Amino acid sequence: MNPFLAQILHYRRHPFQLLALVIMILVATMLWSAVSQLTAQARTSMGQSEQALGTRYQVQRADGQPVTVEDFVTLRRDGACVMPWLEVDSSTRAGRIVGIDPLSVACLADDTVPGALQGSPLDGQPFMDIGEAASLARTEPEAAERLYLIGADSISPANLPQGYRLTDFSTGPETGELGESFLLNLDALAVLVLLITALLLRSVHQLGMAQRRASFALLFRYGVTHSSIRLGLFLETLTLALVCVLPGVALGLWLANGLAGGFGQAMASLFDTPVYAGQGNHWLSIALVMAGVVLGVCLLDELAPRLTSVSDNLKQRQVPIAAGVLVLGLGLVWAGKSLPVVFLAVGLVFLGAGFLAPGMVAGIARWWARSATDPLNLWQYAELDVLARRLAFPLVALQFALALVLAVQALVTVFESTFDDWLSQRLAADYYVEVPPSADATSAASWLASRPDLIEPGAWHRVVRGRAALALPEQGKSQGIDVFSVGPVSDMLHQWRFLDAIDAPWAAFSRGEGLMVNEQLAMREAVSVGDTLSLAWGDQTVTLSVLAIYADYGRPAGEVLLPMDRLPETFSATFESLSVSLAAARLHELERGLKTVWQVEDVVIRDNGRIKTLAHEVFDQTFLLTRLITFVTLLLAAVSLLIMGWVFFSTRAWYYQLLTVWGLGQREVTFRLARLAVGLTGGIVLLALPLGIWLTWVLVHRINPVAFGWSLPMAVYPGFWLELGVLSLLIGLSIAGLMRWQLRHAHSRPLSASDVTGGER
Amino acid sequence: MRLILLLSGFLLLAGCSDDTTNQGFAGLAETADASEYLQPRPGDTLVFPEDYGPHPQHRIEWWYLTANLKTGDGKPVGLQWTQFRQAIQPRSPEIPSPEPGSWTLDAAWMAHAAISLGGEHRFAEKLARGDVGHAGAEPEPLRVWLDNWQLRQQKPGVWHLSVHAREWGYDLTLTINGDPVAHGDRGFSAKSASGEGSMYFSLVDIALEGQITLGEQIVPVSGKGWFDREWSSQLLKTGQQGWDWFALHLDSGDKLMGFQLREEEGGFKSGTWLPADGEPVPLSPDALELKPEEFRHGHPVRWRLQVHGYGVDVSVKARPGNYLNMGQFPYWESPVDVDGSHSGVGYMELTGYARDGAKD
C-alpha cells in the first residue's frame, strides 16, 4: 500500500480527529478573516468619519460679507479651485441639506472631496445637486441657505485674488491623532488575534499528532522512512489547508459582513445615518496568511526538528526561562522608547505568560492535590493537573483571547469616554460664533456682559488663538507654541479634565494668577504644576506659574491657556470666536445684536449640538465595529475551547467511565466533571485578567505616548470581568454536559492500555 | 478621481443609457427628441458672427483648435484646445437665462487642452455647469471660456488663447487669415446618408505665436492652426461607433479636411478639399479613401489617404507616443506628418475605439 495512503487511512479509523482538525482550521480561519475584515472596515469607517468631519479650507470675502455665486465665478475665473457648498436648513427635509456641484469638484484632489460624496449618489442625505438644493431653499419660506466655497488643498492665500482670504472650513471637530491612535491599537490587536488563531491550530494539531504517534511508529517499523512520513504529513496539511482555508475565509467574511451589515441597518434606522464601512476585498491576503499559518504551526515540528529538540531541552527549564522572558518583556515595555521595542516587549510578555499559565494551573492543582484528603478530590486535582498540561495550547489561546477581549473592551470604552470628554471640552457651548475679520470681539464681549437678561454671566466666553515664543532657559533658546486664551471664565470651562492641577485652578486663572498647559507641552518640556513659564511676543514678556495640565487629545502641538487679560495689547490673534450657551429661541436676538454691534450683514453661528450629534453618529459606527471584533474573537475562542475540551475529554471517556465502575452515581460523575471543566476554564479567566488589564495599560499609557506624545486615561471595568467569568462558567458547564452525553455512549473498551490509568500519570 | 457622481453626471449629460453599443462615442448617436432640440438639416446656412456663439436650442456643440507648432530650435509641438457644450434642456432664444444663484443645470461645459512635445502628451480636462458664469461663450467679440481657460478676440482677426493646467499651460496669439470655410452643403455637413449631420465651418489658415509652459520651463512656439465650429442635435446615426477625422496642412499650400464615420459594415465618408488657390470643394464619399495601416495602443495611427481627382495619395502617420486624451470620454488626438504624393502636417482625431484595439 502507498505509505501516504496508509497515513491518511488513520483518519478512516478515527474520523472524529479529522473532523476536529477540519473544524479547528475552519474556526481559526473564520476568526482571522472575520477580525481582519472588521478591522479593515473599522479602519475605513474611521478614515471616512474623519474625512466627513475633518477640516478643509474655505475661501471667504475679506470684507466679511457672505460669499455669493459671483464670488465663485470670480475665483474660478482667476484659476482658484473652489467648490460651492450650499447649506440649506430645511424644515421639511428633516434638517440640513448640502448642495454641491459635481461638475466643479473635478479640480479638487480626492482627499479634499468629502468622503461621503465619493462614489455615492446625490440622494439628499445630506448631499444633493446644488441646483435642487437652491430650488428647495427658494420654495420653502422657512428654509435658510448659506453658500460656502470649499477650497482645494493646493490653494494658498498668496494665489487668491485680492479681497479674499482662506480660512478653515469644518463640519465638525478635527480628530487629528485620536483616530490614528485608535487605528494603531487596532493593528496591534489584529496581530494578537493572528497569534491566537495560530495557538488554536497548534493545539489541535499537537493533539492529533499525539494520537497518531503509534501509527507513525508502526509505519516506520514497516520500512517507511521518517522523510516519507514528513512528506506525507506536509501533503496532508497542505491539502487540509487548501480545502479548509478558503471556506473558512468565506465564513469569516460572511460573519463579519453579516454582523456589520446588521449593525449598519440598525444605525440607519435609528439615526438615519449612512454606513461608511466598506466591504473591503482582502480575501486573498487573508487566505494566504492563514494558509501560511496552518502550514507553519502544523509542520513546525517536522520542518524544524532541531528547533523542537531545542524546545524540548528548554522544557526542562521552562518555568525559569518563561519567567525570565516575562520579566524582560515587562522591563522593556516600561523602558522602551520606540514602538517596535514596545511591540516586541508585548510579544515577550505574552510568550512568557503563555508558557507559564498552564504550568501555573497545573502547579496549583498539584498543590491542592497534595493537601487533599478525600480520594475523589485528590483524583480531581490530579486530573486537573493533567488537563492543564495536555490542553496547554487551547488554554493559552483562550487566555490570550480573554486578555485581548478585556483590552479591546476597555480600549473602546476609554476611547468613547475620551471622545466624549474631547467633544465636551471643545464644544462645551451650545453655539459658537465666528468673529468676522473686520469686527472687534471686545465690543461684542462688552455687549454680552451688558445683557444678562439675554445671556447669563458664566454662559459665554471669548476665545482668542495665536502664537507665542516659550522661553526654554535650560536649553538657552525659545520655541514657538500655540496660545489659547479665554475670558471671562465661563461655567463651561469647568468641565475640562486636568491631569494635574492646583486647588481651584479656574479661580486662580480668572484672577490672572497663572496659566495652564496641555499634556503634550508638559511631557515634551517636563513642565509640572507650579513651574514658571515665560512667554514672549517681540520685546513683551509675560511670566506666569503653571496652574494645571489639561488633557488635549489628538493634537501634537504644545499649547498654553492664558487668561484674556494677560495677553499683551500687541497680541496678534489668528482666530477669534465666542462660545455661548442660550436657549435656541433667543438665538435670533443674539444674532441681531451681534450684527448691530459689529455692523455686518451676516454672522456665522454654528450649532455645536448638531456637530456633536454628527460626530457621535459617525464614530459610534467605528466603535461598534471594534466591539464586534471582540465579540467574534471571544465567540470563536470559546467555541474552540469547547471543541478542544470535548475532544480531549472524549479521549478519556473510558477512564472517566471507570468512576461509575468505582461506585459513583451518574449525577456525582457529572458534578465531578463539571467541577473539573469549570475549574479549568475559570482558572484561565483568572490568569487572563491581569494580562488583559496590563495590555490595556500598555495600549493607553505606553503605546499611545510613545507614538503620539499623549496618553489616554486608564480605566478598568469589573462588570465586564464578571461577564467573562460567566462565559467561562458556561463553557465549562457545556463541556461537562457534552461529556455526560459522551459517557452515556462511551467506548466499551479502552483505546489503549495506558488509558486505563489515565494515560499521563 | 473616483467620483461616480461626476461620471454619472456627464453620462447623464451625454444621454447615456444601458444600451451603449448603438449610441456611438459619448452617446452622440443617441436619438434626440426632435420636438425638443433643433436639428440641422440640408439647406440650413451659417450666420456670422452669431454662429461663433452658443446654440442653446441644439444639443451638442464645440469650439475646436488644433495647431502644429515648432519651438525656436525646430522641435514639433502639437497643441489642442476644445470647449464643448452639452445641453440637458434645449432653450429657445426668447427664454432668458436663469439667474446664476439658482445653479440650474440646463447645460454643461467641458474643456480639453493638450500639448504634445517630444513624444510626451499632456492632457487636462475641466467641467462646469452652464448659466453660472464660470463657463460660456459669446459670439461678438468672440469669447469662449471655462474658469481660467479662455479663447477671446483681442481685435478683429486677432485672438488670444490661454490655458493654465496644473503643471503646464500656454498663451498664444492667433492671427486669423481668410474667411470661414463652410463644409458640406453651405455649412450643413452630412454625417450619414439618412440625414444626420451638423453645422460645421472652419478657419483653416491661422498663424499662431506665443509660448507654452512646461513646469518651470517657458518655450516660445509658432506655427499654424485649424479652428472648427460644429453643432448639432443628432451628430451620429444609430449604429455609428465613432469617427476618424483628419485636418491636413499640405506643403503645397492645399489643405484637406476628411472624415469617416464607422459602422459595423462600411461607414460614411466626407471631406473638403481646400486648394491653395480657389474655392473649397466638398468631397463626395467616393472621392475619399481611408485605409488604416498600423495600430498603436489600439488605435490606427498610420493611414493611407487618397483623394481621387486631386492626385492625393499620402501616408498620414501619428508621431511616436500615446496621444489618448484620458478624460470622461477617451479619444485619440494627435499631430500627424504627411508624406507621399504630398508632404505636410496636420491633426488626426480617432474616437470610439476600445483601448485594446477592438472597436466599441
Interface residues (C-beta under 8 A of the other chain):
Chain A: T68 V69 E70 F72 V73 R76 R77 D78 G79 P84 L86 G99 D101 P102 L103 S104 V105 A106 C107 L108 A109 D110 V113 L117 Q118 G119 S120 P121 L122 D129 I130 G131 A133 A134 S135 R138 S154
Chain B: M1 R2 L3 I4 L5 L6 S8 G9 F10 P100 G101 S102 W103 T104 L105 A108 E125 K126 L127 A128 R129 V132 G133 H134 W145 D147 N148 H164 R166
